[in-house]
Amino acid sequence: MDSEGNIDTGFGNSGNGWMTTARPDTDVALAMVMDAAGGFLLAGYVAGSGLDAAGLRLDLLGAPDLGFGSAGFLVGSSDTTSFETVVVQSDGWSVFGGSAEAGGGESLNQPNGGSSVGIVQRFDVNGDVDLGFASDGRAELTGLLDKVGDLKVLADGRILVGGFRSIDAALVRLNADGTLDASFGSGGSLAVDSASLGLGQMFLQALTLDSQGRILACGHGGGSVDGFEIFVMRSTADGQLDSAFGNAGLSLIDAAGDLRCEDIAVQPDGAILIAGSDRGTAATTDDQYLVARLQGGPPVCDQIFAHDFDGPDAQTCT
C-alpha cells in the first residue's frame, strides 16, 4: 500500500497490487521479513499430498525472485511440516524456524518420542541450504522444542529460538554454527512448567529483546474456562527467568474470553505491547483484535482493548 493506505497496483505480478503464486499446490505464508536489498522473504508451507515447509523471496516490486531457490521458492525436505518464522542475517543469509516430523536428521538432544520436532535451517543468498550449519544444514531441537514459534539472530550471530516442548513453553539458544549453546539456561534451554501456572499447555508464539538485552516472550495456554489465557515472560540474556518481572518472571492475562498472543514488541520507554485475538466466549464467539500493554517494571497490566476501541474488556493481570 502507499502512504495513504491505497493498494499499490504496481506491486505484485497480477497488475492489481497482489502477488499470487501459480503453483498447483496450496501455498500459505505465516511470516514475512524484509531484507537489506529491499526484497521480502516469506515463511510458511506448501500443501500437496502433505505439508512441507517452504519459503519464498519476492523482489522490491513483489515478483518472485527467480535467482532464489527454484523460481523464488525453497521447499523443505518431505519430513518437514512448516516454517513459522524467518529472519535475515547481516550477511543476507536467511534463517528459518518451524517443525518437522520427529525421528529424522541430526538432533541436538535425545529423542523424546514426540510426533514433531522443532527445526532451524539456514540458507545462503541464493536459497541453497548452508551445509555447514548444524553439520547438515538443519538443527533439530529434539527433546528441546517440538515446534519453533519465533527466533531472533543476536548481534554476535547466536540464534535465540522460542516455542513449546510437550506442554511447556521453552527458549533455546544456538551458536552461530547451529550447535547448542550450553551456556544458556540449563544446558542450552529454559523451560517453563505449565502445570506450575495452572495452564494445561503453553504455546510460545513470539519473542523479542528489550534495550537491556533481556528476553521477552508471549504466547497462550489452557486454563481459562472459556479457553486460553495469555502469558508474558521475561528472562535474563543468559536464560534465567527474571524475578523482577511479574510473578517470578511471568505475567498472566485472563478475561472472559479465549485469548491468544501472536506478537510482542517493546516501546522505547520499556512498556511491553502484545497483539493477538480475543475469540470470545462459547456464548458470543465474537472474534476481535486484542492489544495489551504491560509496564516493563512491576507486574501491572495497562489495558486491553478490542478492535472497535469501545473500552477495556474485563481482565485480571498477575
TORKOL-4160 file (C-alpha; in steps of 0.2 Angstrom, whole numbers, padded with zeros to 4 digits, m for minus):
318
<pt num="1" X="0000" Y="0000" Z="0000"/>
<pt num="2" X="0005" Y="0018" Z="m0002"/>
<pt num="3" X="0007" Y="0031" Z="0012"/>
<pt num="4" X="m0012" Y="0034" Z="0011"/>
<pt num="5" X="m0016" Y="0016" Z="0013"/>
<pt num="6" X="m0021" Y="0013" Z="m0005"/>
<pt num="7" X="m0016" Y="m0003" Z="m0014"/>
<pt num="8" X="m0001" Y="0000" Z="m0024"/>
<pt num="9" X="m0006" Y="m0008" Z="m0041"/>
<pt num="10" X="0012" Y="m0008" Z="m0047"/>
<pt num="11" X="0016" Y="m0021" Z="m0034"/>
<pt num="12" X="0015" Y="m0040" Z="m0037"/>
<pt num="13" X="0013" Y="m0050" Z="m0053"/>
<pt num="14" X="m0006" Y="m0048" Z="m0056"/>
<pt num="15" X="m0007" Y="m0029" Z="m0061"/>
<pt num="16" X="m0018" Y="m0025" Z="m0046"/>
<pt num="17" X="m0006" Y="m0024" Z="m0031"/>
<pt num="18" X="m0007" Y="m0043" Z="m0027"/>
<pt num="19" X="0006" Y="m0057" Z="m0029"/>
<pt num="20" X="m0001" Y="m0074" Z="m0032"/>
<pt num="21" X="0008" Y="m0090" Z="m0034"/>
<pt num="22" X="0005" Y="m0101" Z="m0049"/>
<pt num="23" X="0010" Y="m0117" Z="m0041"/>
<pt num="24" X="m0003" Y="m0131" Z="m0042"/>
<pt num="25" X="m0002" Y="m0134" Z="m0023"/>
<pt num="26" X="m0009" Y="m0123" Z="m0009"/>
<pt num="27" X="0004" Y="m0110" Z="m0003"/>
<pt num="28" X="0002" Y="m0102" Z="0014"/>
<pt num="29" X="0013" Y="m0088" Z="0021"/>
<pt num="30" X="0014" Y="m0087" Z="0040"/>
<pt num="31" X="0028" Y="m0074" Z="0042"/>
<pt num="32" X="0037" Y="m0061" Z="0032"/>
<pt num="33" X="0053" Y="m0051" Z="0034"/>
<pt num="34" X="0062" Y="m0038" Z="0023"/>
<pt num="35" X="0080" Y="m0040" Z="0018"/>
<pt num="36" X="0093" Y="m0027" Z="0016"/>
<pt num="37" X="0091" Y="m0027" Z="m0003"/>
<pt num="38" X="0073" Y="m0022" Z="m0002"/>
<pt num="39" X="0066" Y="m0039" Z="m0006"/>
<pt num="40" X="0054" Y="m0049" Z="0005"/>
<pt num="41" X="0056" Y="m0067" Z="0012"/>
<pt num="42" X="0040" Y="m0076" Z="0017"/>
<pt num="43" X="0040" Y="m0092" Z="0028"/>
<pt num="44" X="0026" Y="m0105" Z="0028"/>
<pt num="45" X="0021" Y="m0121" Z="0020"/>
<pt num="46" X="0015" Y="m0129" Z="0004"/>
<pt num="47" X="0002" Y="m0142" Z="0004"/>
<pt num="48" X="0000" Y="m0156" Z="m0009"/>
<pt num="49" X="0000" Y="m0174" Z="m0004"/>
<pt num="50" X="0006" Y="m0167" Z="0013"/>
<pt num="51" X="0013" Y="m0152" Z="0021"/>
<pt num="52" X="0031" Y="m0146" Z="0018"/>
<pt num="53" X="0040" Y="m0131" Z="0025"/>
<pt num="54" X="0043" Y="m0118" Z="0012"/>
<pt num="55" X="0050" Y="m0101" Z="0009"/>
<pt num="56" X="0048" Y="m0088" Z="m0005"/>
<pt num="57" X="0058" Y="m0072" Z="m0009"/>
<pt num="58" X="0050" Y="m0058" Z="m0018"/>
<pt num="59" X="0059" Y="m0043" Z="m0026"/>
<pt num="60" X="0056" Y="m0025" Z="m0022"/>
<pt num="61" X="0041" Y="m0025" Z="m0034"/>
<pt num="62" X="0033" Y="m0040" Z="m0027"/>
<pt num="63" X="0038" Y="m0053" Z="m0040"/>
<pt num="64" X="0046" Y="m0070" Z="m0036"/>
<pt num="65" X="0065" Y="m0068" Z="m0036"/>
<pt num="66" X="0070" Y="m0081" Z="m0050"/>
<pt num="67" X="0088" Y="m0081" Z="m0044"/>
<pt num="68" X="0082" Y="m0088" Z="m0027"/>
<pt num="69" X="0079" Y="m0106" Z="m0024"/>
<pt num="70" X="0068" Y="m0113" Z="m0038"/>
<pt num="71" X="0059" Y="m0099" Z="m0046"/>
<pt num="72" X="0059" Y="m0090" Z="m0030"/>
<pt num="73" X="0054" Y="m0104" Z="m0019"/>
<pt num="74" X="0063" Y="m0115" Z="m0007"/>
<pt num="75" X="0054" Y="m0131" Z="m0001"/>
<pt num="76" X="0060" Y="m0141" Z="0014"/>
<pt num="77" X="0063" Y="m0160" Z="0014"/>
<pt num="78" X="0047" Y="m0171" Z="0014"/>
<pt num="79" X="0048" Y="m0174" Z="0033"/>
<pt num="80" X="0046" Y="m0155" Z="0037"/>
<pt num="81" X="0029" Y="m0148" Z="0041"/>
<pt num="82" X="0030" Y="m0129" Z="0041"/>
<pt num="83" X="0042" Y="m0114" Z="0043"/>
<pt num="84" X="0034" Y="m0102" Z="0056"/>
<pt num="85" X="0046" Y="m0088" Z="0056"/>
<pt num="86" X="0061" Y="m0081" Z="0046"/>
<pt num="87" X="0075" Y="m0069" Z="0050"/>
<pt num="88" X="0089" Y="m0062" Z="0038"/>
<pt num="89" X="0106" Y="m0061" Z="0045"/>
<pt num="90" X="0118" Y="m0046" Z="0042"/>
<pt num="91" X="0126" Y="m0055" Z="0028"/>
<pt num="92" X="0110" Y="m0058" Z="0019"/>
<pt num="93" X="0108" Y="m0077" Z="0023"/>
<pt num="94" X="0091" Y="m0082" Z="0030"/>
<pt num="95" X="0087" Y="m0092" Z="0045"/>
<pt num="96" X="0070" Y="m0101" Z="0045"/>
<pt num="97" X="0062" Y="m0110" Z="0060"/>
<pt num="98" X="0047" Y="m0122" Z="0061"/>
<pt num="99" X="0044" Y="m0140" Z="0063"/>
<pt num="100" X="0047" Y="m0157" Z="0055"/>
<pt num="101" X="0041" Y="m0175" Z="0059"/>
<pt num="102" X="0051" Y="m0182" Z="0073"/>
<pt num="103" X="0064" Y="m0196" Z="0070"/>
<pt num="104" X="0074" Y="m0189" Z="0055"/>
<pt num="105" X="0090" Y="m0180" Z="0053"/>
<pt num="106" X="0103" Y="m0174" Z="0065"/>
<pt num="107" X="0097" Y="m0170" Z="0083"/>
<pt num="108" X="0104" Y="m0159" Z="0097"/>
<pt num="109" X="0097" Y="m0170" Z="0111"/>
<pt num="110" X="0090" Y="m0187" Z="0115"/>
<pt num="111" X="0073" Y="m0191" Z="0106"/>
<pt num="112" X="0058" Y="m0188" Z="0117"/>
<pt num="113" X="0045" Y="m0198" Z="0107"/>
<pt num="114" X="0035" Y="m0184" Z="0101"/>
<pt num="115" X="0027" Y="m0183" Z="0084"/>
<pt num="116" X="0036" Y="m0167" Z="0079"/>
<pt num="117" X="0052" Y="m0158" Z="0082"/>
<pt num="118" X="0057" Y="m0140" Z="0081"/>
<pt num="119" X="0069" Y="m0136" Z="0067"/>
<pt num="120" X="0081" Y="m0121" Z="0062"/>
<pt num="121" X="0088" Y="m0121" Z="0045"/>
<pt num="122" X="0099" Y="m0108" Z="0037"/>
<pt num="123" X="0100" Y="m0104" Z="0018"/>
<pt num="124" X="0113" Y="m0093" Z="0008"/>
<pt num="125" X="0108" Y="m0078" Z="m0003"/>
<pt num="126" X="0103" Y="m0090" Z="m0017"/>
<pt num="127" X="0092" Y="m0100" Z="m0007"/>
<pt num="128" X="0104" Y="m0115" Z="m0005"/>
<pt num="129" X="0105" Y="m0124" Z="0011"/>
<pt num="130" X="0120" Y="m0120" Z="0022"/>
<pt num="131" X="0128" Y="m0137" Z="0024"/>
<pt num="132" X="0140" Y="m0130" Z="0037"/>
<pt num="133" X="0125" Y="m0126" Z="0049"/>
<pt num="134" X="0122" Y="m0140" Z="0062"/>
<pt num="135" X="0133" Y="m0152" Z="0052"/>
<pt num="136" X="0120" Y="m0155" Z="0038"/>
<pt num="137" X="0111" Y="m0138" Z="0036"/>
<pt num="138" X="0097" Y="m0141" Z="0049"/>
<pt num="139" X="0097" Y="m0141" Z="0068"/>
<pt num="140" X="0084" Y="m0152" Z="0075"/>
<pt num="141" X="0079" Y="m0147" Z="0093"/>
<pt num="142" X="0073" Y="m0165" Z="0098"/>
<pt num="143" X="0069" Y="m0165" Z="0116"/>
<pt num="144" X="0071" Y="m0146" Z="0117"/>
<pt num="145" X="0057" Y="m0140" Z="0106"/>
<pt num="146" X="0043" Y="m0149" Z="0097"/>
<pt num="147" X="0039" Y="m0133" Z="0087"/>
<pt num="148" X="0048" Y="m0116" Z="0084"/>
<pt num="149" X="0036" Y="m0101" Z="0086"/>
<pt num="150" X="0049" Y="m0087" Z="0084"/>
<pt num="151" X="0068" Y="m0084" Z="0083"/>
<pt num="152" X="0080" Y="m0070" Z="0083"/>
<pt num="153" X="0098" Y="m0069" Z="0077"/>
<pt num="154" X="0108" Y="m0060" Z="0090"/>
<pt num="155" X="0122" Y="m0047" Z="0087"/>
<pt num="156" X="0135" Y="m0060" Z="0090"/>
<pt num="157" X="0127" Y="m0072" Z="0077"/>
<pt num="158" X="0120" Y="m0084" Z="0090"/>
<pt num="159" X="0102" Y="m0088" Z="0087"/>
<pt num="160" X="0088" Y="m0087" Z="0100"/>
<pt num="161" X="0074" Y="m0099" Z="0097"/>
<pt num="162" X="0057" Y="m0100" Z="0106"/>
<pt num="163" X="0042" Y="m0112" Z="0105"/>
<pt num="164" X="0035" Y="m0126" Z="0115"/>
<pt num="165" X="0040" Y="m0143" Z="0121"/>
<pt num="166" X="0027" Y="m0155" Z="0125"/>
<pt num="167" X="0015" Y="m0145" Z="0136"/>
<pt num="168" X="0028" Y="m0132" Z="0142"/>
<pt num="169" X="0035" Y="m0115" Z="0134"/>
<pt num="170" X="0053" Y="m0115" Z="0131"/>
<pt num="171" X="0068" Y="m0105" Z="0124"/>
<pt num="172" X="0084" Y="m0112" Z="0116"/>
<pt num="173" X="0100" Y="m0104" Z="0111"/>
<pt num="174" X="0111" Y="m0110" Z="0097"/>
<pt num="175" X="0128" Y="m0105" Z="0092"/>
<pt num="176" X="0131" Y="m0096" Z="0076"/>
<pt num="177" X="0136" Y="m0113" Z="0068"/>
<pt num="178" X="0119" Y="m0121" Z="0073"/>
<pt num="179" X="0126" Y="m0131" Z="0088"/>
<pt num="180" X="0118" Y="m0130" Z="0105"/>
<pt num="181" X="0124" Y="m0116" Z="0116"/>
<pt num="182" X="0126" Y="m0125" Z="0133"/>
<pt num="183" X="0129" Y="m0108" Z="0142"/>
<pt num="184" X="0111" Y="m0103" Z="0140"/>
<pt num="185" X="0098" Y="m0108" Z="0153"/>
<pt num="186" X="0100" Y="m0126" Z="0159"/>
<pt num="187" X="0111" Y="m0135" Z="0146"/>
<pt num="188" X="0105" Y="m0123" Z="0132"/>
<pt num="189" X="0087" Y="m0121" Z="0136"/>
<pt num="190" X="0075" Y="m0113" Z="0148"/>
<pt num="191" X="0058" Y="m0122" Z="0150"/>
<pt num="192" X="0043" Y="m0115" Z="0159"/>
<pt num="193" X="0032" Y="m0128" Z="0168"/>
<pt num="194" X="0014" Y="m0126" Z="0163"/>
<pt num="195" X="0007" Y="m0136" Z="0177"/>
<pt num="196" X="0015" Y="m0123" Z="0190"/>
<pt num="197" X="0005" Y="m0110" Z="0182"/>
<pt num="198" X="m0011" Y="m0120" Z="0181"/>
<pt num="199" X="m0011" Y="m0120" Z="0162"/>
<pt num="200" X="m0014" Y="m0136" Z="0153"/>
<pt num="201" X="m0002" Y="m0132" Z="0139"/>
<pt num="202" X="0008" Y="m0117" Z="0134"/>
<pt num="203" X="0011" Y="m0111" Z="0116"/>
<pt num="204" X="0025" Y="m0098" Z="0115"/>
<pt num="205" X="0022" Y="m0088" Z="0099"/>
<pt num="206" X="0033" Y="m0073" Z="0099"/>
<pt num="207" X="0049" Y="m0066" Z="0107"/>
<pt num="208" X="0059" Y="m0050" Z="0107"/>
<pt num="209" X="0073" Y="m0042" Z="0116"/>
<pt num="210" X="0072" Y="m0026" Z="0126"/>
<pt num="211" X="0086" Y="m0012" Z="0127"/>
<pt num="212" X="0095" Y="m0021" Z="0141"/>
<pt num="213" X="0096" Y="m0037" Z="0131"/>
<pt num="214" X="0083" Y="m0046" Z="0142"/>
<pt num="215" X="0072" Y="m0059" Z="0133"/>
<pt num="216" X="0053" Y="m0056" Z="0132"/>
<pt num="217" X="0041" Y="m0069" Z="0125"/>
<pt num="218" X="0022" Y="m0071" Z="0124"/>
<pt num="219" X="0010" Y="m0085" Z="0120"/>
<pt num="220" X="m0006" Y="m0093" Z="0127"/>
<pt num="221" X="m0010" Y="m0108" Z="0137"/>
<pt num="222" X="m0025" Y="m0118" Z="0143"/>
<pt num="223" X="m0033" Y="m0114" Z="0160"/>
<pt num="224" X="m0047" Y="m0102" Z="0157"/>
<pt num="225" X="m0065" Y="m0109" Z="0157"/>
<pt num="226" X="m0068" Y="m0100" Z="0141"/>
<pt num="227" X="m0051" Y="m0106" Z="0133"/>
<pt num="228" X="m0034" Y="m0099" Z="0133"/>
<pt num="229" X="m0026" Y="m0085" Z="0143"/>
<pt num="230" X="m0011" Y="m0075" Z="0138"/>
<pt num="231" X="0006" Y="m0077" Z="0147"/>
<pt num="232" X="0021" Y="m0065" Z="0145"/>
<pt num="233" X="0038" Y="m0070" Z="0152"/>
<pt num="234" X="0055" Y="m0061" Z="0154"/>
<pt num="235" X="0072" Y="m0069" Z="0156"/>
<pt num="236" X="0089" Y="m0063" Z="0158"/>
<pt num="237" X="0100" Y="m0064" Z="0142"/>
<pt num="238" X="0108" Y="m0080" Z="0149"/>
<pt num="239" X="0092" Y="m0089" Z="0151"/>
<pt num="240" X="0086" Y="m0087" Z="0168"/>
<pt num="241" X="0068" Y="m0081" Z="0172"/>
<pt num="242" X="0069" Y="m0063" Z="0178"/>
<pt num="243" X="0061" Y="m0062" Z="0196"/>
<pt num="244" X="0059" Y="m0043" Z="0195"/>
<pt num="245" X="0045" Y="m0046" Z="0181"/>
<pt num="246" X="0028" Y="m0051" Z="0185"/>
<pt num="247" X="0027" Y="m0067" Z="0197"/>
<pt num="248" X="0044" Y="m0075" Z="0196"/>
<pt num="249" X="0046" Y="m0069" Z="0178"/>
<pt num="250" X="0029" Y="m0072" Z="0171"/>
<pt num="251" X="0013" Y="m0062" Z="0170"/>
<pt num="252" X="m0004" Y="m0069" Z="0165"/>
<pt num="253" X="m0018" Y="m0060" Z="0157"/>
<pt num="254" X="m0035" Y="m0068" Z="0158"/>
<pt num="255" X="m0053" Y="m0061" Z="0153"/>
<pt num="256" X="m0070" Y="m0068" Z="0149"/>
<pt num="257" X="m0064" Y="m0075" Z="0133"/>
<pt num="258" X="m0052" Y="m0086" Z="0123"/>
<pt num="259" X="m0036" Y="m0075" Z="0122"/>
<pt num="260" X="m0022" Y="m0078" Z="0110"/>
<pt num="261" X="m0005" Y="m0069" Z="0109"/>
<pt num="262" X="0004" Y="m0069" Z="0092"/>
<pt num="263" X="0017" Y="m0055" Z="0093"/>
<pt num="264" X="0026" Y="m0044" Z="0106"/>
<pt num="265" X="0036" Y="m0028" Z="0105"/>
<pt num="266" X="0045" Y="m0016" Z="0117"/>
<pt num="267" X="0042" Y="0003" Z="0117"/>
<pt num="268" X="0057" Y="0015" Z="0119"/>
<pt num="269" X="0051" Y="0018" Z="0137"/>
<pt num="270" X="0051" Y="0000" Z="0141"/>
<pt num="271" X="0032" Y="m0004" Z="0140"/>
<pt num="272" X="0028" Y="m0020" Z="0133"/>
<pt num="273" X="0015" Y="m0022" Z="0119"/>
<pt num="274" X="0007" Y="m0038" Z="0114"/>
<pt num="275" X="m0005" Y="m0042" Z="0100"/>
<pt num="276" X="m0017" Y="m0056" Z="0096"/>
<pt num="277" X="m0035" Y="m0060" Z="0097"/>
<pt num="278" X="m0050" Y="m0062" Z="0109"/>
<pt num="279" X="m0060" Y="m0076" Z="0102"/>
<pt num="280" X="m0074" Y="m0073" Z="0114"/>
<pt num="281" X="m0084" Y="m0085" Z="0124"/>
<pt num="282" X="m0094" Y="m0100" Z="0119"/>
<pt num="283" X="m0109" Y="m0089" Z="0120"/>
<pt num="284" X="m0103" Y="m0074" Z="0110"/>
<pt num="285" X="m0090" Y="m0082" Z="0098"/>
<pt num="286" X="m0086" Y="m0064" Z="0093"/>
<pt num="287" X="m0068" Y="m0064" Z="0087"/>
<pt num="288" X="m0059" Y="m0047" Z="0090"/>
<pt num="289" X="m0042" Y="m0040" Z="0088"/>
<pt num="290" X="m0033" Y="m0039" Z="0105"/>
<pt num="291" X="m0019" Y="m0027" Z="0110"/>
<pt num="292" X="m0012" Y="m0026" Z="0128"/>
<pt num="293" X="0001" Y="m0015" Z="0136"/>
<pt num="294" X="0011" Y="m0020" Z="0151"/>
<pt num="295" X="0023" Y="m0009" Z="0161"/>
<pt num="296" X="0041" Y="m0015" Z="0159"/>
<pt num="297" X="0044" Y="m0015" Z="0178"/>
<pt num="298" X="0032" Y="m0021" Z="0191"/>
<pt num="299" X="0018" Y="m0033" Z="0185"/>
<pt num="300" X="0004" Y="m0020" Z="0181"/>
<pt num="301" X="m0007" Y="m0023" Z="0166"/>
<pt num="302" X="m0010" Y="m0006" Z="0157"/>
<pt num="303" X="m0025" Y="m0010" Z="0146"/>
<pt num="304" X="m0033" Y="m0022" Z="0134"/>
<pt num="305" X="m0045" Y="m0016" Z="0120"/>
<pt num="306" X="m0054" Y="m0023" Z="0106"/>
<pt num="307" X="m0054" Y="m0018" Z="0088"/>
<pt num="308" X="m0069" Y="m0007" Z="0090"/>
<pt num="309" X="m0060" Y="0003" Z="0104"/>
<pt num="310" X="m0076" Y="0003" Z="0115"/>
<pt num="311" X="m0067" Y="0002" Z="0131"/>
<pt num="312" X="m0057" Y="m0012" Z="0140"/>
<pt num="313" X="m0063" Y="m0029" Z="0142"/>
<pt num="314" X="m0064" Y="m0036" Z="0160"/>
<pt num="315" X="m0047" Y="m0043" Z="0164"/>
<pt num="316" X="m0035" Y="m0049" Z="0178"/>
<pt num="317" X="m0016" Y="m0047" Z="0177"/>
<pt num="318" X="m0005" Y="m0055" Z="0189"/>
